[in-house]
Amino acid sequence: MKNIYLYFVFILISAQMNLFAQNIQNKGNYTYQVREEQGDLNNDGKTDKLTVKMDTTDETRPFRLQVFLSQPNGKKLTLAVSSTKIIEPQYPIEKQGEPNGYQIPNFFIEKGILSMWSEIKGGNITYDFKYRKGNFELINVKKLTTNATRGYIDENTIFTETNFNLISGLRTETDDKLGSKKALSIRKKTVLIRPLPKIQDQKFSDKELY
């Protein structure tokens, strides 16, 4: 009877260990670093760090963005935010093994602002995040696109620059051409988004929202 009892205990422990191992595996194996940027993000005069790592064991090659902030006690940097949604996998499932066609986003830290520059169809988009009350909030989006359809730019190409200040809510679209002394068209409207989006909630597909 005692042996049977021990057997069931062993089975139960093994099942729990397997479940724990699966949970760890589901968190991803982000070991290959592709980006690192350093700078002061929380305005304490100390250096903070951002990293982007790829999970090379996953066939879609997903990415994880992490931001580490300095602490008042001067000890090692502490993880402040982590996201696997903000960067599109290198080989999205819907592409069936084909790459997404874009560069891995670049990140910059300047004057306390964390900027993410990404390629998009026909142009690029830049997100600006500012650390406030424990969160990185999206405060500005700048997007540049063209109507070029053949892969090259000529005198007839129209550039559209979008500036969206999420703090004021003012969204401005400006159409222009190469060599033009005056904008072809300027469109303005107010779009208030409250609360401001947080970096951990930002998805790579959100570029369509701005």
Order of alpha helices (4+ residues) and beta strands (2+ residues): alpha-beta-beta-beta-beta-beta-beta-beta-beta-beta-beta-beta
